């Protein structure tokens, strides 16, 4: 019998398509907000799998749900339904504005479904040419050809031209620009209530309210991309709940499965009827394994204790980061909501966010970037005070090295 290969970081360069540039170490184990690499080095995890690991690593709620379901039913395809997916759909609709759910495997697929729904809604409206979609500069909605076009970052889309047509971008938080761009041919507006990949930039409440009014005026759908902000990340179950603005369509993924791939598009009874049998689909979406885990994770998070705890942890993070910045004066601004936080570098240090995350890893801390100028934190929603404090101490050591470099 052939012995299993000894895995090293160089194997990535040997076998993997080079669309990622992962760190030089390989993580092999995690527990809570701590992870360990092949050499046994321990890290505090402030990255959270990019806002995915809402309960940290190997949380019993998720582990038990997965192992229990794994002994029952894995996959049957969508010619049949299953109990876990129906339970999860009920949880999502009872907790939000929505009446109906479409399940997918990722945020990109959830956004793809939302955009296809919008196009079909426009095409069915009877208004000629009602197929235009308004999106925003520096947005991020996924990596399919449709969603990467809707994202307002040409660096992710320009190499894949020709791109889908009928998508226009204007400045984020600029209501006048949105109003000027909209017409009766607009079928939808897609917006992140906080731009995540675009720099952890929250939308102004008046901007979101204005978009709602514009969509109502032009009979267009308002789509909230809550892939990164959803499932407790902001201290509310979904970020739309912080604004008083109710979208027509909402997309959710990342934290929904706590690390198991799952995404969903939520919408109203009326709009759900736009997509008829066979008009859209998926092989894996809503399979029993993903649904069972997501149901357990969602149920655990959707409690006052967890959601209020996010707000308390936010205050602890902000206080610690401001203390570090008072000493080292590296950041122009520390922004974000709940446990979606961005530290914006001063002009003096522009473009060097990646260097900070590399130094942080050397100090035993996993962090993220959100563009070249923002260091991003998206830790577990239930990260302990001890892990927050320890992680911030390691971050301070990294910042001290950064300014001395």
ZAMARGU-4260 file (C-alpha; in steps of 0.2 Angstrom, whole numbers, plus 5000, padded with zeros to 4 digits):
<rodrens>
0) 5000/5000/5000 | 5007/5017/4995 | 5011/5028/5010 | 5003/5045/5011 | 5013/5059/5005
5) 5022/5071/5017 | 5014/5087/5015 | 5024/5103/5014 | 5021/5121/5009 | 5031/5118/4993
10) 5017/5106/4987 | 5006/5121/4985 | 5017/5127/4971 | 5019/5110/4964 | 5001/5106/4962
15) 4989/5120/4964 | 4983/5133/4951 | 4992/5149/4957 | 4977/5160/4961 | 4982/5161/4979
20) 4998/5166/4988 | 4995/5157/5005 | 5006/5160/5020 | 5022/5150/5022 | 5015/5139/5035
25) 5002/5126/5035 | 4988/5126/5048 | 4983/5108/5054 | 4972/5110/5070 | 4961/5123/5078
30) 4951/5125/5094 | 4941/5140/5098 | 4950/5156/5092 | 4967/5147/5092 | 4975/5137/5078
35) 4992/5127/5076 | 5003/5124/5062 | 5013/5109/5057 | 5027/5114/5068 | 5016/5116/5083
40) 5016/5135/5083 | 5001/5143/5090 | 4991/5158/5083 | 4977/5168/5089 | 4964/5169/5075
45) 4958/5186/5071 | 4954/5181/5053 | 4940/5169/5056 | 4942/5161/5039 | 4937/5178/5032
50) 4921/5180/5043 | 4917/5162/5041 | 4921/5154/5057 | 4908/5162/5068 | 4910/5150/5082
55) 4928/5148/5080 | 4936/5131/5076 | 4929/5114/5080 | 4914/5121/5091 | 4904/5106/5098
60) 4888/5114/5091 | 4894/5112/5073 | 4904/5096/5075 | 4889/5087/5083 | 4877/5093/5070
65) 4889/5087/5056 | 4893/5070/5063 | 4875/5066/5068 | 4869/5071/5050 | 4884/5062/5042
70) 4878/5045/5049 | 4860/5048/5042 | 4860/5056/5024 | 4873/5065/5015 | 4867/5070/4998
75) 4851/5066/4987 | 4850/5080/4974 | 4836/5092/4972 | 4824/5080/4964 | 4820/5076/4983
80) 4819/5087/4998 | 4826/5084/5016 | 4822/5088/5034 | 4838/5098/5038 | 4835/5110/5023
85) 4817/5113/5028 | 4821/5117/5046 | 4835/5129/5040 | 4823/5138/5028 | 4810/5140/5042
90) 4823/5147/5054 | 4829/5160/5041 | 4812/5166/5036 | 4805/5167/5054 | 4820/5177/5059
95) 4820/5189/5044 | 4809/5199/5032 | 4809/5185/5019 | 4796/5172/5015 | 4806/5160/5004
100) 4824/5154/5002 | 4835/5147/4988 | 4851/5138/4995 | 4868/5137/4986 | 4886/5133/4991
105) 4894/5150/4992 | 4891/5169/4993 | 4895/5171/4975 | 4881/5158/4970 | 4869/5167/4981
110) 4873/5183/4973 | 4872/5175/4956 | 4854/5169/4960 | 4849/5186/4966 | 4855/5195/4950
115) 4847/5182/4939 | 4831/5184/4949 | 4832/5203/4946 | 4835/5201/4927 | 4820/5189/4926
120) 4810/5201/4936 | 4814/5215/4924 | 4812/5205/4908 | 4795/5199/4915 | 4789/5217/4919
125) 4783/5222/4902 | 4795/5237/4902 | 4806/5236/4887 | 4825/5235/4891 | 4822/5234/4910
130) 4838/5224/4913 | 4850/5236/4920 | 4859/5234/4937 | 4866/5247/4947 | 4881/5243/4958
135) 4895/5252/4967 | 4913/5256/4965 | 4925/5245/4976 | 4911/5232/4979 | 4914/5214/4980
140) 4900/5201/4976 | 4910/5185/4971 | 4920/5178/4957 | 4908/5171/4944 | 4908/5181/4928
145) 4891/5189/4933 | 4896/5193/4951 | 4913/5199/4947 | 4906/5211/4935 | 4894/5218/4947
150) 4909/5220/4959 | 4916/5237/4957 | 4934/5232/4956 | 4941/5231/4939 | 4957/5222/4945
155) 4946/5207/4948 | 4936/5208/4931 | 4946/5216/4917 | 4956/5200/4912 | 4940/5191/4909
160) 4932/5202/4896 | 4920/5203/4887 | 4910/5205/4903 | 4891/5204/4905 | 4883/5220/4900
165) 4870/5231/4908 | 4879/5234/4924 | 4884/5252/4929 | 4894/5257/4944 | 4894/5274/4954
170) 4902/5280/4970 | 4897/5271/4986 | 4888/5282/4999 | 4884/5295/4985 | 4865/5295/4984
175) 4865/5309/4971 | 4875/5298/4959 | 4864/5283/4961 | 4849/5294/4958 | 4856/5300/4942
180) 4861/5283/4936 | 4844/5275/4939 | 4829/5275/4927 | 4814/5264/4922 | 4826/5252/4914
185) 4835/5248/4931 | 4829/5231/4937 | 4840/5231/4953 | 4852/5239/4964 | 4865/5228/4973
190) 4874/5235/4988 | 4884/5229/5003 | 4878/5237/5019 | 4896/5237/5024 | 4909/5235/5010
195) 4920/5221/5016 | 4934/5218/5003 | 4932/5236/4998 | 4940/5242/5014 | 4927/5239/5029
200) 4917/5254/5024 | 4900/5256/5032 | 4885/5263/5022 | 4877/5279/5028 | 4859/5275/5034
205) 4853/5289/5024 | 4861/5282/5009 | 4852/5265/5011 | 4836/5273/5014 | 4838/5284/4999
210) 4842/5268/4988 | 4826/5260/4995 | 4816/5275/4990 | 4824/5275/4972 | 4820/5257/4970
215) 4802/5260/4975 | 4801/5274/4963 | 4808/5265/4948 | 4801/5248/4952 | 4818/5240/4955
220) 4823/5227/4967 | 4835/5232/4981 | 4847/5218/4984 | 4857/5218/5000 | 4873/5207/4999
225) 4876/5202/5017 | 4888/5188/5013 | 4901/5195/5025 | 4889/5206/5037 | 4876/5193/5040
230) 4873/5180/5054 | 4878/5191/5069 | 4894/5199/5062 | 4888/5217/5066 | 4879/5212/5082
235) 4862/5211/5074 | 4857/5195/5065 | 4858/5204/5048 | 4865/5222/5045 | 4849/5228/5037
240) 4841/5227/5054 | 4853/5241/5060 | 4846/5253/5046 | 4827/5251/5046 | 4829/5247/5028
245) 4821/5231/5022 | 4828/5224/5005 | 4818/5214/4992 | 4832/5201/4992 | 4846/5197/5004
250) 4861/5185/5001 | 4870/5176/5015 | 4884/5164/5016 | 4901/5164/5026 | 4896/5163/5044
255) 4880/5154/5040 | 4888/5137/5040 | 4902/5141/5053 | 4915/5134/5041 | 4904/5122/5031
260) 4901/5129/5013 | 4883/5135/5012 | 4875/5151/5005 | 4857/5157/5003 | 4846/5170/4994
265) 4831/5176/5004 | 4817/5185/4996 | 4798/5188/4997 | 4783/5177/4992 | 4779/5188/4977
270) 4797/5189/4971 | 4800/5170/4973 | 4787/5167/4960 | 4798/5175/4947 | 4809/5159/4947
275) 4799/5144/4942 | 4803/5126/4941 | 4819/5124/4930 | 4823/5142/4929 | 4838/5141/4941
280) 4846/5127/4950 | 4860/5119/4959 | 4867/5101/4963 | 4874/5103/4980 | 4864/5118/4987
285) 4853/5114/5002 | 4861/5097/5004 | 4858/5088/5021 | 4875/5090/5028 | 4877/5109/5025
290) 4859/5112/5030 | 4861/5102/5047 | 4877/5112/5051 | 4870/5129/5046 | 4854/5126/5056
295) 4864/5122/5072 | 4876/5137/5069 | 4862/5149/5065 | 4851/5144/5080 | 4866/5146/5092
300) 4870/5163/5085 | 4852/5170/5084 | 4851/5173/5103 | 4852/5189/5113 | 4867/5182/5122
305) 4878/5180/5107 | 4872/5195/5097 | 4874/5207/5113 | 4891/5198/5116 | 4897/5204/5098
310) 4894/5222/5103 | 4903/5220/5119 | 4918/5212/5110 | 4918/5227/5098 | 4920/5239/5112
315) 4935/5229/5119 | 4943/5228/5101 | 4941/5247/5098 | 4948/5252/5115 | 4963/5240/5112
320) 4966/5246/5094 | 4965/5264/5099 | 4977/5262/5113 | 4990/5254/5101 | 4987/5268/5088
325) 4989/5281/5102 | 5007/5275/5104 | 5012/5271/5086 | 5001/5282/5075 | 5000/5270/5061
330) 4981/5271/5057 | 4971/5285/5050 | 4955/5278/5056 | 4948/5262/5065 | 4931/5258/5058
335) 4918/5245/5056 | 4903/5238/5065 | 4902/5223/5077 | 4917/5211/5074 | 4920/5217/5056
340) 4934/5229/5059 | 4946/5239/5048 | 4961/5248/5052 | 4965/5261/5039 | 4983/5265/5036
345) 4989/5283/5036 | 4996/5290/5020 | 5013/5288/5026 | 5011/5269/5026 | 4999/5268/5011
350) 4999/5251/5002 | 5008/5241/5017 | 4994/5232/5025 | 5001/5215/5019 | 5017/5219/5027
355) 5008/5221/5044 | 4998/5205/5042 | 5014/5195/5038 | 5023/5203/5054 | 5007/5198/5064
360) 5008/5180/5058 | 5026/5180/5064 | 5020/5186/5081 | 5007/5172/5081 | 4992/5181/5075
365) 4981/5178/5060 | 4974/5194/5052 | 4967/5200/5035 | 4968/5214/5023 | 4954/5223/5014
370) 4963/5231/5000 | 4981/5237/5001 | 4978/5250/5015 | 4967/5242/5027 | 4970/5228/5040
375) 4954/5219/5044 | 4949/5208/5058 | 4934/5196/5057 | 4936/5184/5072 | 4924/5172/5080
380) 4909/5180/5086 | 4911/5171/5103 | 4930/5175/5105 | 4935/5176/5123 | 4941/5192/5131
385) 4957/5183/5135 | 4960/5179/5117 | 4956/5197/5112 | 4968/5203/5124 | 4982/5191/5119
390) 4979/5194/5101 | 4980/5213/5103 | 4996/5211/5112 | 5003/5201/5098 | 4997/5214/5086
395) 5005/5228/5096 | 5022/5218/5094 | 5019/5217/5075 | 5015/5236/5074 | 5031/5240/5084
400) 5041/5230/5072 | 5032/5238/5057 | 5036/5256/5062 | 5054/5252/5066 | 5057/5243/5049
</rodrens>
